[in-house]
Amino acid sequence: MALTERTEIDKIEIVDTWNIQVRQATVIERDGQQIAKTFHRWVLTPDMDISDQEQKVQDIANAAWTPEVKAAYEAFKAEQASKLGA
């Protein structure tokens, strides 16, 4: 009876124009049959360093985060800061 565990990025979604939601699945198998699967999610924004992300995540982020999207995100952040009085 062999147990194996693997992780894989199984979903990458663009949410609300600039947020990129990444889902990583951890799959546990016994003799090739899946017996458990759990998920870990995180969100990336255009102002984040993504150099530690898997290449496919970086590729999607670089395609989605055009200069216009980055400018809109910075404008959104500035608007939110002014509303909070920062």
N, C-alpha and C positions, 0 to 999 in steps of 0.2 A: 504494500500500500504506500504509494508515493504521494506526498503532499508538495504542491508547488504554489508559489505566490508570485504574482507579477503586477506591475503597475503600468498604466497606459493613460495618456491623455485621450479621452474618448468623446469629448464635446468641447467646442469652442464657439461661443456665441457673441455677437455684437448686440449690445443692449443700450437703448437710449442714445443712439448716435455714436458715442465714443467709449462707453464702457465695454470691456471685453471680459466675458465670464468664461473661466476655464474650469473644466471638470476632469478630475483624475480618478480613475477607477482602480481599486485594488481587488484583484481576483484571486481567490484561493481555490485550487482544484485538487481533487483526489483522483488519481489514476486517469487524468484527462477530463474528468467530469467536474464542472463548476459546483462548488458547495457553498460558497459565500462570495458576496461582492459588496464593497463599501465605496463611498464616494467622498472626495474632498474637493471643495470648490474655492476659488478665489477670483477677485476682480482686479483688472488692470485698467489704469487710466493713462491718457496721453502724456502726463507729466512724470510717469514712473520709468525707472531704469528696467528694461526688460532683457538685459543681456544674460540673465541667469535662467531665462525661460527656454523651453525646448524650441528648436528651430521652426517647427510648424506654427507655434504660437507667435514667434517673432515675425514670421512671414505674413501672417494675417494682420497683426498689429501694424506692421509697416505699410501694408496695403490700405488698411482702413483709416489710419491716422494721417490723412492728407494735411497739408498746411492749413486748409480751410477748417477742417475738423479740429485741429489743434488750436487755432485762433478762436473758434467758437467755444471750446472748452475753457480757455483762459478767460474769455469774456464772461462765461457763466460763473467761474470761480470769483472773479472780481465783483460781479453783481451780488453773489451770495455774501461775500465779505462786507460789502457796503450795507447790505440789509442787516447784518449782524453788528454793524458798527465797528468793524475791525479796521 
